[in-house]
Amino acid sequence: MHRRKFIQAGGLSALAFGMPVKKLETWWTSPGKLPSFGVQLYSVKEDMALDPKGTIRKMAEDGYDYIESFEGKQGMFWGMTNREFKQYCDSLHLQVLASHCDETKDIERKAAEAGQIGMKYLISAWKGPQKSIDDFKRIAEGFNKAGEICRKNGIRFAYHNHDYPFRPVDGQLPMDVMLKNTDPELVDFEMDIYWVVTGGKDPKEYLRDYSGRFRLCHVKDRLAVPLPGNANSSCDLGKGIIDFPSVLRVAADHGMKYYVVEQEYFPGSTPLLSAAADAVYMKKFRLA
């Protein structure tokens, strides 16, 4: 039966038995299910270096809805033009959501190419620890400038955190400084939940304290006991210590729009196998 007719029939039955129709529709739409989810291609960077098209096709087959690219040696479009890249992803029913990039180099061209194919974001992935809090204020001002260029091209600019912004510098947390010194009209933030936890902070507190600033997130789990030789170790989703049902519930309530899987370590697995396992987790996932 067609979905709409099924719901209508169910609604009539519910009325006949005195059941509220709203509850029936809520049951049908699976409350707490994420509307869509994507993958950061850095999770499968080794495979991307060898076979970009084949690896992207595998992400589509796994069930991801969108991809977030990054600037490898072949650029964020992986040896293709921006339009060729989009055409290929369109053929796989994959949205090209965003790309990590170095916003200090040729940002005008990158923003224009991203805007031409309907991407939503360019994202600064790494600034590194700095010597003073003034350095982070200068970084924030650079973000504002990049955000203005992106806005002119119909896209948004964002910053992706690691753990270093949660280490005090001159008595202040760089993450707070960057959030407070960037214009919300120009700059969004991509919360890497794994790195917030690794930095010793509570993701839910930041999501509440800066409601509406975090529009994207990296859904990346963390082992309770790091792997030998790795101070910080990610793992397949659901096998670590991060309580994603509660964290992403708070995220959804405070403006989160895009949920991007990322994994950097693969204990007992491979990048492609882990990407597939992570997609299974996300399909079954429900918010608290």
WOPE-V718776 format. One record per pair of residues at least 24 apart in sequence whose C-alpha atoms are under 7 Angstrom apart, sorted by the first residue. I is the first residue (numbers start at 1). GAP is how many residues later the second one is. Records with the same first field share a line. If there is no record, write none. Layout:
I = GAP, GAP
This chain:
32 = 254, 255
33 = 252, 253, 254
36 = 29
37 = 27, 28, 29, 221, 222, 223
38 = 26, 27, 28, 29, 221, 222, 223
39 = 25, 27, 28, 29, 221, 222, 223
40 = 27, 28, 29, 220, 221, 222
41 = 26, 27, 28, 29
42 = 28
43 = 219, 220, 221, 228
44 = 227, 228
52 = 26
57 = 35
60 = 32, 34
62 = 214, 217
63 = 216
64 = 215
65 = 29, 30
66 = 28, 29, 30, 31
67 = 27, 28, 29, 30
68 = 28, 29, 30, 31
69 = 29, 30, 31
70 = 29, 30, 31
71 = 29, 30
82 = 31, 35
83 = 34
86 = 31
97 = 24
98 = 24
99 = 24
100 = 24, 25
101 = 24
103 = 43
108 = 41
111 = 39, 42
112 = 41
115 = 38, 39, 40
119 = 36
120 = 35, 36
121 = 34, 35, 36, 37
122 = 34, 35, 36
123 = 34, 35, 36, 37
124 = 34, 35, 36
125 = 34, 35, 36
126 = 34
128 = 36
129 = 35
132 = 37, 38
133 = 36, 37, 41
136 = 38, 42
137 = 40, 41, 44
140 = 38, 41, 42
141 = 41
143 = 39, 44
144 = 38, 39, 42, 43
147 = 39, 40
148 = 38
151 = 35
156 = 30
157 = 29, 30, 31
158 = 29, 30, 31, 32
159 = 29, 30, 31
160 = 29, 30, 31, 32
161 = 29, 30, 31
162 = 30, 33
163 = 32, 33, 35, 36
164 = 35
166 = 33
184 = 29
188 = 25, 26, 27
189 = 24, 25, 26, 27
190 = 24, 25, 26, 27
191 = 25, 26, 27
192 = 25, 26, 27
193 = 24, 25, 26, 27
194 = 26, 27, 28
203 = 44
204 = 43, 46
207 = 43, 44, 47
208 = 46
211 = 43, 44
212 = 42, 43
214 = 41, 42
215 = 40, 41, 42, 43
216 = 40, 41, 42, 43
217 = 41, 42, 43
218 = 41, 42, 43, 44
219 = 40, 41, 42, 43
220 = 41, 42, 43
233 = 32
234 = 29, 30, 31
235 = 28, 30, 31, 32
236 = 38, 41, 42
237 = 41, 44
245 = 41, 42, 43
246 = 41, 42
248 = 39
249 = 38, 39
